[in-house]
Amino acid sequence: MIDILDSDKENLIAVKFTGKATQQDMKRIHALIDGIVEKDLKVDFYLEFHDFHGYEMKGLWEDLKIDAAHFKDYGKMALVGDKKWLENAAKATDFFTSSEVRYFSLDDKKSAKEWLSG
């Protein structure tokens, strides 16, 4: 499940993930990405994870399709949570993409938001 969080930045998608991400969740995010890309802007992400249990299979497939279509459109990504896998995911994503990706702990949300604003 996702909650879209408020953002003052035109090209920032802020999402809170809990439980399992569904295909419908990913379609909601994809619509937001398309809206930003249509304005010729890079898409930045603030992705916060609380008690996240991964994806439903259709949700994972939808996420992979979105990333394949838009990887070149991504700018900064802040992965925020309290799990070691998030830190590793941030390092791997940063290494394999042209996006700038960083991990922040839940206690450091403010720094994540400041980094995305800079």
N, C-alpha and C positions, 0 to 999 in steps of 0.2 A: 504494500500500500504506500502511496505517496501523498504528501501534502505539498502544494506549491506555496512557497513562502514569499512574502512581499519583498520587493527589491526596488530601489530608487534608480538603479543603473539600467539603461535601455537595453543593453545587450547581455544582461546577466539572468540566468535561470537559476533560481534557488529552490532546492527540493529537500524535503525531509523524508527519508525512507524508514519504514518500520514493517515488520513482518515480511511478507513476500511481495516482490514487484510483479505485477500482472501485465499482460499484453495491453490492456486498456491504459494502465499507468504509463507505459512507454509511448503509446500513441498520443497521450496528452503532452508528454515532453517533446515528442517529435513535432507536434503542431507549434509549440513555442519556438523550437529551433527554426522551423521554416519561416516563422514571422520575423525573426531576427535576421536570418540570411537574406530574406527579400529586401532588407534595408541595407544590404552590402556591408554588414558588420560581422566581426568575429563573435562567436558565441562563447561567453564565459560561464562557468558553472560553480555554484556553491552546493555541494552535495553532502548532506548531514545524515548520518546513519545511527539509528537507535534500535536496538533489538532487531536488527535486520537478519533475515533468514534466507537471503538469496532471491532467486527468481522462480516463478512458475515457468514451465518449459516454454510456453508461448511468449511469455514476457522476455525471457532470455533471447529467443529468436528475434523478437521485435527490436530489442536493444542492439543486437549484432547488426541487423539491417540498417538501423539508424546510423550507427557508428560508421559502417562501410560507406554510406551515402554522404556523410558529413564530416569525416575526420579532418579534412582540409579546412573546414569552416570553424574549427574549435580554437579558442584562445587559451585563457587560463582556466585551470580546474583546481578547486580546493576540495579535497576529500576530508571530511571532518567526522571523527568517531573515536571509539576507544578500543578498536581491535587491531592486532598486529597485521592482519591480512590487508587492511586498508593502507597501511604504510608501505607494504610491499607492492600493492596494486598501484599506488602513486608513483613509486620508483619505476616500475615496469612500463606504465603508460607514458611517463616522461621520457623514458629511453626510446620507446618505439614510435613516438609521434613527434610532430613539430610543436605540439602544445606544451605549455609550461604547467606542470602538475606538481602540487605539493600536498602533503599530509599535515593535518592539524588535529590535535586532541580536542575532545569536547570542551575541555577547560580553556581552550585557546581559540574559541569561535571568533572573538573580536579581532585577533590577529589575522585570521583567515579572511574576514570581511575587509580589513584594511589592506591586505595584500591584493585582493581583487580590485579594490578601488584605485590602486596606484598605477 
